[in-house]
Amino acid sequence: MKPPVVNLNPEEMPREWYNILPDLPRPLDPPINPATKEPLPPQALEVLFAKELVRQEVSDQRRIPIPEEVVQAYYAIGRPTPLRRATRLEKYLNTPAKIYYKCEYVNVVGSHKPNTAIAQAYYNMVEGTKGLTTETGAGQWGSALALGCAFFKMKCKVFMTRSSYLSKPYRKVLMQLFGAEVYPSPSDQTDFGRKMLEQDSNHPGSLGIAISEAIETAVKTGMKYSLGSVLNHVLLHQTIVGQEAMKQLQMLDEKPDYVVGCIGGGSNYAGLAYPFMREKLAGRLDAEFIAVEPKAVPSTTKGKYMYDFGDTAEMTPMLKMYTVGHKFFTPPIHAGGLRYHGKAPTLSLLVHEGYIRSVAYHQREVFEAGRIFAENEGLVPAPETNHAIKAAIDIALECKKNNEEKVILFNMSGHGLLDLQGYAEYLEGKLVDYEPSQILV
């Protein structure tokens, strides 16, 4: 048997990000101004984002060089990351399938999020930004941006969804160790947060509300805003994951038959999938792409493909995406990074055009998949990642039924060592499956 782990040397790490925009099956629908319903000129985004990030957002350049300062920071957090084969899980499932996973948890934050957080902090630092505001669900993104800001000596303010703020206290500690200010959202720090608290003093929060608070703070303080998913430049930075995975599979003389990942806004799955999707779009790869979301927030499985706001307070431009409605009440599932009402426009287009298939699972069944993975592979996955693991297990069992030796690749997007409260509830039989609230589209 080939080795269960494949490492790249530092000099083999990609030096460019891959931009999927030129290779999409049709042009991406532009953001629109909600007041005029006309396409929004890219320059309008410079109020919130660094100019270089706005340039990347609409770039038709297929390859974008990674600055040397970002390369060095990637080295500092452990890139390139390993690719592992889940041989023990395969044996447990008694499947002929081969299951590979990209290890994006091997950094202090414990997730894929630093790949874009470091890049965004760097570009803002170069342009003289005094600080960044952002939202976070489970805390992986907030931790990553806090780290990026610490690397480049910038202030950072994070609005963390209240349900995660209360159930994942050590994420808050990690952000504070990196020098960030952290507030439970909805908070008393913003006009919109106070409005939400007046309606419900125990509001669990949502990514849509936290985005609104972060944007309001950025506008009022002269800071810039940083987003951890959804937008094109964010997904662009994550493609270092898929490019590394492609090199590692080539070293094993393997090609994936299935490319799997969980989706909240879409960054971790796009980061793994888009370099492989390029090959599929060019006719060089015959693989199935499967995106996994929670049944509690079923944007791509029950939502609509339409223009919608990216936040609850309607402060963002409108994006063409799959959405359950920007005022949708997102139940307080432990996979806080998946509690978002919409999906990335590029990912949504690929789902709508039939290049990506989406599936949805309940909370208890994905935690059971996480337990199986932990017992067999010796790693505790994040609740978000458990969705991808559940799909990989289902595919592997289907391969067993059909006696097919397929190659399954998924993104191990984060570890769950700071998410043990959810596992405690699962083990104690207290974990709840939430049906989605009213879909507002």
C-alpha positions as CSV (number, residue, x, y, z in Angstrom):
1,M,0.0,0.0,0.0
2,K,1.2,3.5,-0.8
3,P,2.0,5.8,2.2
4,P,-1.0,7.1,4.1
5,V,0.4,10.6,4.1
6,V,1.9,12.8,1.3
7,N,3.9,15.9,2.2
8,L,5.2,18.6,-0.1
9,N,8.5,20.4,0.3
10,P,8.3,24.1,1.0
11,E,9.6,24.9,-2.5
12,E,6.7,22.9,-3.9
13,M,4.1,25.2,-2.4
14,P,2.2,27.1,-5.2
15,R,3.3,30.6,-5.8
16,E,0.0,31.7,-7.5
17,W,-3.6,31.6,-6.6
18,Y,-6.1,30.2,-9.2
19,N,-8.9,32.5,-10.3
20,I,-11.9,30.5,-11.7
21,L,-13.7,33.6,-13.2
22,P,-12.2,33.2,-16.7
23,D,-13.1,29.5,-16.8
24,L,-16.7,29.6,-15.6
25,P,-19.3,28.1,-18.0
26,R,-20.8,31.6,-18.3
27,P,-20.0,35.1,-17.0
28,L,-20.8,35.8,-13.4
29,D,-23.8,38.0,-12.7
30,P,-22.4,41.3,-11.2
31,P,-23.3,42.7,-7.8
32,I,-26.0,45.3,-8.0
33,N,-26.8,48.5,-6.2
34,P,-30.0,47.8,-4.2
35,A,-31.2,51.4,-4.7
36,T,-30.9,51.6,-8.4
37,K,-30.9,47.8,-9.3
38,E,-28.0,48.6,-11.6
39,P,-24.6,46.8,-11.7
40,L,-22.3,48.2,-9.0
41,P,-19.0,49.6,-10.2
42,P,-16.1,47.8,-8.5
43,Q,-14.7,51.1,-7.2
44,A,-17.7,51.3,-4.9
45,L,-16.4,48.4,-3.0
46,E,-13.3,50.3,-2.0
47,V,-15.2,52.0,0.8
48,L,-15.0,48.6,2.6
49,F,-12.2,46.6,1.0
50,A,-8.5,47.2,0.1
51,K,-8.1,48.3,-3.5
52,E,-6.1,45.3,-4.5
53,L,-8.7,42.9,-3.1
54,V,-11.4,44.7,-5.2
55,R,-9.1,44.3,-8.2
56,Q,-8.9,40.6,-7.5
57,E,-12.6,40.4,-7.0
58,V,-13.3,41.2,-10.7
59,S,-10.0,40.1,-12.3
60,D,-9.9,38.1,-15.5
61,Q,-6.4,37.0,-14.8
62,R,-6.3,33.2,-14.4
63,R,-3.2,33.2,-12.1
64,I,-2.5,35.8,-9.5
65,P,1.0,35.8,-7.9
66,I,1.2,35.4,-4.1
67,P,3.3,38.2,-2.5
68,E,6.5,37.0,-0.9
69,E,5.4,38.3,2.5
70,V,2.3,36.2,2.3
71,V,4.4,33.1,1.2
72,Q,6.6,33.6,4.3
73,A,3.6,33.9,6.5
74,Y,2.1,30.7,5.0
75,Y,5.4,28.9,5.9
76,A,5.0,30.2,9.4
77,I,1.6,28.6,9.9
78,G,2.6,25.2,8.4
79,R,2.0,25.3,4.6
80,P,2.2,23.3,2.6
81,T,-0.2,21.0,4.4
82,P,-0.3,17.1,4.3
83,L,-2.7,15.0,2.3
84,R,-3.7,11.9,4.2
85,R,-5.4,8.7,3.2
86,A,-8.0,7.4,5.7
87,T,-6.9,3.8,5.6
88,R,-8.4,3.0,9.0
89,L,-11.7,4.5,8.1
90,E,-11.7,2.5,4.8
91,K,-11.1,-0.7,6.8
92,Y,-13.9,0.1,9.3
93,L,-16.3,0.7,6.4
94,N,-15.0,-2.4,4.5
95,T,-15.1,-0.3,1.3
96,P,-13.0,-0.7,-1.8
97,A,-13.0,3.1,-2.1
98,K,-9.9,5.2,-1.3
99,I,-10.6,8.2,0.9
100,Y,-8.2,11.1,1.0
101,Y,-8.4,14.3,3.0
102,K,-6.5,17.5,2.8
103,C,-5.3,18.5,6.3
104,E,-6.2,22.2,6.7
105,Y,-6.3,22.0,10.5
106,V,-2.5,22.0,11.1
107,N,-2.1,25.5,12.3
108,V,-2.8,27.4,15.5
109,V,-6.2,28.5,14.3
110,G,-7.1,24.9,13.4
111,S,-8.7,25.6,10.0
112,H,-8.3,26.7,6.4
113,K,-9.2,30.3,7.2
114,P,-5.7,31.8,7.5
115,N,-5.1,31.2,3.8
116,T,-7.2,34.3,3.0
117,A,-7.0,36.1,6.4
118,I,-3.2,36.5,6.0
119,A,-3.6,37.7,2.4
120,Q,-6.3,40.2,3.3
121,A,-4.4,41.6,6.3
122,Y,-1.3,42.0,4.1
123,Y,-3.0,43.9,1.3
124,N,-4.7,46.2,3.9
125,M,-1.4,46.8,5.7
126,V,0.3,47.8,2.4
127,E,-2.5,50.3,1.7
128,G,-2.2,51.9,5.2
129,T,-5.5,50.5,6.7
130,K,-5.5,51.1,10.5
131,G,-7.6,48.1,11.3
132,L,-10.1,45.5,10.2
133,T,-13.6,44.5,11.3
134,T,-15.3,41.2,10.6
135,E,-17.9,38.7,11.7
136,T,-17.3,35.1,12.7
137,G,-19.6,32.1,13.3
138,A,-17.8,29.2,15.2
139,G,-14.7,31.4,15.5
140,Q,-12.3,29.9,13.0
141,W,-12.5,32.9,10.7
142,G,-12.3,35.5,13.6
143,S,-9.3,33.6,14.9
144,A,-7.6,33.6,11.5
145,L,-8.2,37.3,10.9
146,A,-6.9,38.1,14.4
147,L,-3.8,36.1,13.6
148,G,-3.4,37.9,10.2
149,C,-3.7,41.3,11.9
150,A,-1.2,40.3,14.5
151,F,1.3,39.3,11.8
152,F,1.0,42.7,10.1
153,K,0.5,44.8,13.3
154,M,-3.1,45.9,12.7
155,K,-6.2,46.4,15.0
156,C,-9.0,43.8,14.7
157,K,-12.6,43.9,15.9
158,V,-14.6,40.7,15.6
159,F,-18.4,40.2,16.0
160,M,-19.0,36.6,16.9
161,T,-22.5,35.1,16.7
162,R,-23.9,34.9,20.2
163,S,-24.7,31.2,20.2
164,S,-21.0,30.4,19.3
165,Y,-19.7,33.1,21.7
166,L,-21.4,31.4,24.6
167,S,-20.7,27.7,23.5
168,K,-17.1,28.1,22.3
169,P,-15.4,30.4,24.8
170,Y,-11.9,29.4,24.0
171,R,-12.3,30.7,20.4
172,K,-12.8,34.1,22.0
173,V,-9.7,33.6,24.1
174,L,-7.6,32.7,21.1
175,M,-8.7,35.8,19.2
176,Q,-7.9,37.9,22.3
177,L,-4.5,36.4,22.5
178,F,-3.8,37.7,19.0
179,G,-4.9,41.1,20.2
180,A,-8.4,41.3,18.8
181,E,-11.5,42.8,20.4
182,V,-14.4,40.3,20.4
183,Y,-18.1,41.0,20.9
184,P,-21.1,38.7,21.0
185,S,-23.4,39.5,18.1
186,P,-26.0,41.0,18.3
187,S,-24.0,43.4,20.5
188,D,-24.5,46.7,22.3
189,Q,-21.7,48.2,20.2
190,T,-23.7,49.1,17.1
191,D,-27.1,50.6,16.3
192,F,-28.2,47.5,14.4
193,G,-27.0,45.2,17.3
194,R,-29.0,47.2,19.8
195,K,-32.0,47.0,17.6
196,M,-31.8,43.2,17.5
197,L,-31.3,43.0,21.2
198,E,-34.4,45.1,21.8
199,Q,-36.4,42.6,19.9
200,D,-34.8,39.6,21.7
201,S,-32.3,40.0,24.5
202,N,-31.2,36.4,24.1
203,H,-31.0,36.4,20.3
204,P,-28.6,33.6,19.2
205,G,-27.3,35.8,16.4
206,S,-26.4,34.9,12.8
207,L,-23.7,35.6,10.3
208,G,-25.9,38.0,8.5
209,I,-26.4,40.1,11.7
210,A,-22.7,39.9,12.6
211,I,-21.8,41.1,9.0
212,S,-24.1,44.1,9.5
213,E,-22.4,45.0,12.8
214,A,-18.9,44.7,11.3
215,I,-19.8,46.8,8.3
216,E,-21.4,49.5,10.5
217,T,-18.3,49.6,12.7
218,A,-16.0,49.8,9.7
219,V,-18.0,52.7,8.1
220,K,-18.2,54.7,11.4
221,T,-14.5,54.2,12.5
222,G,-12.6,54.4,9.3
223,M,-11.5,50.8,9.5
224,K,-11.9,48.4,6.6
225,Y,-14.1,45.3,6.5
226,S,-12.8,41.8,5.9
227,L,-14.9,38.8,4.8
228,G,-14.0,35.2,5.4
229,S,-16.1,33.6,2.6
230,V,-18.6,34.3,-0.2
231,L,-16.7,36.9,-2.3
232,N,-14.4,36.0,-5.2
233,H,-11.2,37.2,-3.8
234,V,-11.7,35.1,-0.6
235,L,-12.3,31.9,-2.6
236,L,-9.3,32.8,-4.8
237,H,-6.9,32.8,-1.8
238,Q,-8.2,29.4,-0.7
239,T,-7.3,27.7,-4.0
240,I,-3.8,27.0,-2.7
241,V,-5.5,24.1,-0.9
242,G,-6.7,22.4,-4.1
243,Q,-3.5,23.1,-6.0
244,E,-1.5,21.4,-3.3
245,A,-3.9,18.5,-3.2
246,M,-3.6,18.1,-7.0
247,K,0.2,17.8,-6.8
248,Q,-0.1,15.3,-3.9
249,L,-2.5,13.1,-5.8
250,Q,-0.4,13.2,-8.9
251,M,2.5,11.9,-6.7
252,L,0.3,8.9,-6.0
253,D,-0.8,8.6,-9.6
254,E,-4.4,9.2,-8.5
255,K,-7.3,11.3,-9.7
256,P,-10.4,12.0,-7.7
257,D,-13.8,10.5,-8.7
258,Y,-15.5,12.6,-6.0
259,V,-14.5,16.0,-4.6
260,V,-16.4,16.7,-1.4
261,G,-16.6,19.6,1.1
262,C,-18.9,21.4,3.5
263,I,-20.4,24.7,2.5
264,G,-21.3,27.7,4.6
265,G,-20.4,30.7,2.5
266,G,-18.3,28.3,0.3
267,S,-14.6,29.2,0.8
268,N,-13.2,25.9,2.1
269,Y,-15.0,23.8,-0.5
270,A,-14.1,26.2,-3.4
271,G,-10.5,26.3,-2.2
272,L,-10.2,22.5,-2.6
273,A,-12.6,22.1,-5.5
274,Y,-11.8,24.9,-8.0
275,P,-8.4,23.7,-9.2
276,F,-10.1,20.3,-9.9
277,M,-13.1,22.0,-11.4
278,R,-10.8,23.8,-13.9
279,E,-9.8,20.3,-15.1
280,K,-13.5,19.2,-15.3
281,L,-14.5,22.3,-17.3
282,A,-11.6,21.6,-19.7
283,G,-12.7,18.0,-20.2
284,R,-9.6,16.6,-18.5
285,L,-11.3,15.2,-15.3
286,D,-14.4,13.1,-15.0
287,A,-15.3,13.7,-11.3
288,E,-18.5,14.4,-9.3
289,F,-18.4,17.5,-7.1
290,I,-20.5,17.3,-4.0
291,A,-21.2,20.3,-1.6
292,V,-22.7,19.5,1.8
293,E,-24.8,21.9,3.9
294,P,-26.8,21.6,7.1
295,K,-30.6,20.9,6.8
296,A,-31.1,23.7,9.3
297,V,-29.8,26.3,6.7
298,P,-30.6,24.6,3.3
299,S,-29.5,27.4,1.0
300,T,-28.7,25.3,-2.1
301,T,-31.1,22.4,-1.5
302,K,-34.2,24.4,-0.6
303,G,-33.4,28.0,-1.3
304,K,-33.6,30.0,-4.5
305,Y,-31.0,31.3,-7.0
306,M,-31.6,35.0,-7.0
307,Y,-30.3,38.4,-6.0
308,D,-30.2,38.9,-2.2
309,F,-28.4,41.0,0.4
310,G,-25.3,39.5,2.0
311,D,-26.3,40.7,5.4
312,T,-29.4,41.1,7.6
313,A,-29.5,44.9,7.8
314,E,-29.3,45.3,4.0
315,M,-26.0,47.2,4.0
316,T,-24.2,45.2,1.4
317,P,-24.7,45.1,-2.4
318,M,-27.0,42.4,-3.7
319,L,-25.4,39.3,-5.0
320,K,-26.8,36.6,-7.3
321,M,-26.6,33.5,-5.2
322,Y,-28.5,30.6,-3.6
323,T,-30.2,32.0,-0.5
324,V,-32.9,31.2,2.0
325,G,-33.4,34.9,2.6
326,H,-31.3,37.4,4.3
327,K,-33.7,37.7,7.3
328,F,-33.9,33.9,7.6
329,F,-33.6,32.8,11.3
330,T,-30.6,30.4,11.4
331,P,-31.0,27.8,14.1
332,P,-28.1,27.6,16.7
333,I,-26.4,24.5,15.3
334,H,-22.9,23.8,16.5
335,A,-21.5,24.1,12.9
336,G,-21.4,27.8,13.4
337,G,-19.5,28.4,10.2
338,L,-22.4,27.0,8.1
339,R,-25.0,29.2,9.6
340,Y,-25.2,31.6,6.6
341,H,-28.3,32.3,4.6
342,G,-26.5,32.5,1.2
343,K,-23.7,31.0,-0.8
344,A,-20.7,32.4,-2.8
345,P,-21.8,33.6,-6.3
346,T,-19.3,31.5,-8.2
347,L,-20.3,28.4,-6.2
348,S,-23.9,29.2,-6.7
349,L,-23.5,29.5,-10.5
350,L,-21.7,26.1,-10.6
351,V,-24.5,24.5,-8.6
352,H,-27.2,26.1,-10.8
353,E,-25.5,25.0,-14.0
354,G,-25.2,21.4,-12.8
355,Y,-21.5,21.2,-12.2
356,I,-21.8,20.8,-8.4
357,R,-24.4,18.6,-6.6
358,S,-25.5,19.7,-3.1
359,V,-26.8,17.5,-0.3
360,A,-27.9,18.3,3.3
361,Y,-27.7,16.5,6.6
362,H,-29.0,16.9,10.1
363,Q,-26.8,17.8,13.1
364,R,-26.9,14.4,14.9
365,E,-26.0,12.4,11.9
366,V,-22.9,14.5,11.1
367,F,-21.7,14.3,14.7
368,E,-22.1,10.5,14.5
369,A,-19.9,10.7,11.3
370,G,-17.4,12.8,13.3
371,R,-17.3,10.2,16.1
372,I,-16.6,7.4,13.6
373,F,-13.8,9.4,12.0
374,A,-12.3,10.2,15.4
375,E,-12.3,6.6,16.6
376,N,-10.7,5.3,13.4
377,E,-8.4,8.1,12.3
378,G,-7.5,9.6,15.6
379,L,-8.5,13.1,14.7
380,V,-11.4,15.1,16.1
381,P,-13.1,17.1,13.2
382,A,-14.8,20.4,13.4
383,P,-18.7,20.2,13.3
384,E,-18.5,21.9,9.9
385,T,-16.1,19.3,8.6
386,N,-18.3,16.5,9.9
387,H,-20.7,17.3,7.0
388,A,-18.1,16.5,4.5
389,I,-17.1,13.3,6.4
390,K,-20.7,12.2,6.4
391,A,-20.9,12.6,2.7
392,A,-17.6,10.8,2.2
393,I,-18.8,7.9,4.3
394,D,-22.1,7.6,2.4
395,I,-20.2,7.6,-0.9
396,A,-17.7,4.9,0.4
397,L,-20.6,2.7,1.5
398,E,-22.2,3.1,-1.9
399,C,-18.9,2.0,-3.5
400,K,-19.0,-1.0,-1.2
401,K,-22.5,-1.9,-2.3
402,N,-21.4,-1.6,-6.0
403,N,-17.9,-3.0,-5.5
404,E,-16.3,0.1,-7.0
405,E,-12.8,1.3,-6.2
406,K,-13.4,5.0,-6.5
407,V,-11.2,7.8,-5.2
408,I,-12.9,10.2,-2.7
409,L,-11.3,13.5,-1.8
410,F,-12.6,15.8,0.9
411,N,-11.3,18.9,2.7
412,M,-10.6,18.3,6.4
413,S,-11.3,22.0,6.9
414,G,-10.8,22.2,10.6
415,H,-10.3,20.3,13.9
416,G,-12.9,20.2,16.6
417,L,-10.7,20.6,19.7
418,L,-12.4,23.9,20.5
419,D,-15.8,22.5,19.7
420,L,-16.1,19.8,22.3
421,Q,-19.3,21.2,23.8
422,G,-21.1,20.0,20.8
423,Y,-19.5,16.6,21.1
424,A,-20.5,16.5,24.8
425,E,-24.1,17.2,23.9
426,Y,-23.9,14.5,21.2
427,L,-22.5,11.9,23.7
428,E,-25.1,12.8,26.3
429,G,-27.9,12.5,23.9
430,K,-28.8,16.2,24.1
431,L,-28.0,17.2,20.6
432,V,-31.0,18.6,18.7
433,D,-31.9,18.3,15.0
434,Y,-33.3,21.6,13.8
435,E,-35.8,21.9,11.0
436,P,-35.3,25.1,9.0
437,S,-37.4,28.1,9.9
438,Q,-39.6,29.7,7.3
439,I,-37.6,30.1,4.0
440,L,-38.0,33.8,3.2
441,V,-37.5,33.8,-0.6
